[in-house]
Amino acid sequence: MRALVVYDSVYGNTEEIAKAIGGAISGGEVRVLRAGEVGPPELENISLLVVGAPTQGGRATPAIKDFLERVTKAEINGLDVAAFDTRYSAKAAKIFGYAAGKIASSLKKKGAHLIVDPEGFFVEGVQGPLKEGELERAAAWGKGLSPE
């Protein structure tokens, strides 16, 4: 299996989560790359794509939105995918929603196969740090993405 974890990070929290997820996926080659580093060659011959971003105003960052716009249906149609975000549990955030669901929806519209529900990992405030235990939870989630 070849997996690709694509992320954007503003304060470093989402990058930490992405690396924990990537480090826990087993069964083959796993690459963890920022959204701006991913082009068509990185999407070739992968069997799993994981995309994550911090939630900002209920949405993913511009870099992830740009990545999702650039990815073509031909590149991800039928591909197994998963989506995650980092978020904090403020009332305002709950009103606007979170990035992971929107990322998953965008991938599914292009024909990708969502293999798990979108997941959110919590930070203490807008800039973080990550809440205690979130890196371990991210690793467990990543391990669950591995083939049995």
Legacy VTK file of the C-alpha trace (Angstrom):
# vtk DataFile Version 3.0
C-alpha trace
ASCII
DATASET POLYDATA
POINTS 148 float
0.000 0.000 0.000
1.119 3.532 -0.777
-0.432 6.261 1.336
-0.223 10.035 1.152
-1.084 12.370 4.028
-1.659 15.917 2.780
-2.000 18.739 5.284
-1.734 22.436 5.923
-0.757 23.914 9.264
-0.735 27.456 10.599
0.652 27.053 14.131
2.224 23.587 13.803
-0.545 21.630 15.522
-2.017 20.116 12.356
1.463 19.228 11.138
2.079 17.291 14.357
-1.233 15.450 13.932
-0.482 14.683 10.254
2.922 13.236 11.142
1.416 11.129 13.945
-1.192 9.765 11.531
1.379 9.098 8.814
3.733 7.420 11.259
1.009 5.029 12.385
-0.211 3.896 8.961
1.373 0.522 8.297
1.648 -1.827 5.383
3.726 0.138 2.914
5.154 3.495 1.924
3.659 6.574 3.573
4.476 10.155 2.648
3.412 13.203 4.674
3.444 16.432 2.642
2.178 20.001 2.892
-0.594 20.733 0.402
1.624 23.061 -1.649
4.143 20.234 -2.200
1.599 17.901 -3.808
1.105 17.665 -7.541
-0.110 14.956 -9.895
3.069 12.818 -9.565
2.556 12.438 -5.793
-0.994 11.194 -6.379
0.050 8.446 -8.803
-0.247 4.854 -7.623
-1.452 5.636 -4.115
-4.111 3.512 -2.453
-4.945 5.876 0.418
-5.186 9.665 0.600
-5.588 11.412 3.961
-6.240 15.165 3.946
-6.228 17.471 6.955
-6.294 21.133 7.902
-6.857 23.426 10.829
-10.411 24.715 11.058
-10.572 28.445 10.391
-13.980 30.077 10.245
-15.573 26.671 9.875
-13.467 25.793 6.847
-10.104 24.452 5.814
-7.218 26.814 5.112
-6.776 28.327 1.628
-3.905 25.921 0.881
-6.124 22.873 1.444
-9.028 24.442 -0.456
-6.620 25.074 -3.359
-5.375 21.471 -3.186
-8.952 20.155 -3.245
-9.744 22.334 -6.269
-6.609 21.178 -8.130
-7.200 17.462 -7.553
-9.111 16.009 -10.463
-11.806 13.381 -10.432
-9.578 11.197 -12.609
-6.830 11.304 -9.941
-8.997 10.254 -6.990
-12.098 8.515 -8.370
-12.516 5.273 -6.389
-9.537 6.068 -4.141
-9.815 5.337 -0.404
-9.704 8.621 1.501
-9.946 9.992 5.032
-10.228 13.546 6.348
-9.222 15.224 9.607
-8.892 18.639 11.137
-7.646 20.399 14.212
-10.196 22.424 16.147
-10.959 23.956 19.463
-14.213 23.503 21.282
-15.591 27.031 21.363
-19.276 27.816 20.883
-18.557 29.899 17.787
-16.693 27.002 16.181
-19.696 24.750 16.657
-21.905 27.252 14.841
-19.731 27.393 11.716
-18.754 23.724 11.661
-15.385 22.145 11.126
-13.018 21.599 8.214
-12.899 17.774 8.176
-16.484 17.295 7.047
-16.074 19.807 4.244
-12.814 18.171 3.137
-14.502 14.752 3.095
-17.450 16.120 1.118
-15.142 17.645 -1.493
-13.251 14.367 -1.918
-16.463 12.346 -2.172
-17.846 14.682 -4.859
-14.877 13.697 -6.990
-15.643 10.002 -6.591
-13.316 9.095 -3.712
-14.377 6.458 -1.173
-14.489 7.768 2.410
-13.309 4.833 4.568
-13.928 6.424 8.006
-15.931 9.341 9.331
-14.078 12.686 9.336
-12.142 13.164 12.578
-11.291 16.226 14.628
-8.335 16.644 16.970
-8.504 19.287 19.661
-6.248 22.195 20.518
-6.366 24.289 23.695
-6.987 27.577 21.877
-6.716 29.122 18.438
-2.936 28.708 18.392
-2.778 25.516 20.437
-1.099 23.624 21.912
-2.726 20.286 21.226
-4.817 18.956 24.081
-3.178 16.205 26.074
-3.532 12.785 24.444
-4.379 14.065 20.950
-1.136 12.863 19.332
-1.772 9.378 20.700
-5.375 9.524 19.514
-4.181 10.621 16.054
-1.746 7.706 15.902
-4.528 5.279 16.850
-6.771 6.789 14.169
-3.965 6.479 11.607
-3.352 2.871 12.578
-7.041 2.205 11.945
-6.583 3.392 8.346
-4.104 0.588 7.660
-5.251 -2.493 5.779
-6.076 -5.453 8.009
LINES 1 149
148 0 1 2 3 4 5 6 7 8 9 10 11 12 13 14 15 16 17 18 19 20 21 22 23 24 25 26 27 28 29 30 31 32 33 34 35 36 37 38 39 40 41 42 43 44 45 46 47 48 49 50 51 52 53 54 55 56 57 58 59 60 61 62 63 64 65 66 67 68 69 70 71 72 73 74 75 76 77 78 79 80 81 82 83 84 85 86 87 88 89 90 91 92 93 94 95 96 97 98 99 100 101 102 103 104 105 106 107 108 109 110 111 112 113 114 115 116 117 118 119 120 121 122 123 124 125 126 127 128 129 130 131 132 133 134 135 136 137 138 139 140 141 142 143 144 145 146 147
